[in-house]
Amino acid sequence: MNLQQAKALFFAQYLFQPILTLAGRKNEMFKLSTFDINENKIAGTLFLRTVDQLTDGEKVIIAELMQIYPEDVIDWINGDCGHDDFENLNTWLPCYDILKAFGIILPLTYLNEENKPVTLQPDEIISLGWAKIKVI
């Protein structure tokens, strides 16, 4: 998978969220399902939030799902969060999906053209111009 395909994969994680602005259009927000593809290139930037920007209500939802205290949610997510523990896959995967649904920027792992895993951290995704941090 090349970098443009990885970008499409990244954008696909955030489908149907009103967090995209199309290139050349200022102050217009669209749902991701309406993005433009010109010459096989995705035009636009996702406006996402960091884990630290979760609202108290969002923390409660995650805490109930993960059976932890709301005040521990940020530490749990920023910690290992069980990502490498496949025995706990059913535990952390719903949390990961909820975070994406909340519009939280998360790392992206994809297989490069040599079939090797590459993980892009949120700061790398931002530096590529795929996303910006939403100021709330």
Sequence and secondary structure as in RCSB ss.txt:
>XXXX:A:sequence
MNLQQAKALFFAQYLFQPILTLAGRKNEMFKLSTFDINENKIAGTLFLRTVDQLTDGEKVIIAELMQIYPEDVID
WINGDCGHDDFENLNTWLPCYDILKAFGIILPLTYLNEENKPVTLQPDEIISLGWAKIKVI
>XXXX:A:secstr
  HHHHHHHHHHTTTT S EE TT TT  B GGG EEETTEEE EEEEB GGG  HHHHHHHHHHHTS GGGHHH
HHHTTTTTT GGGHHHHHHHHHHHHHTTB   EEEE TTS EEEE HHHHHHTTSEEE   
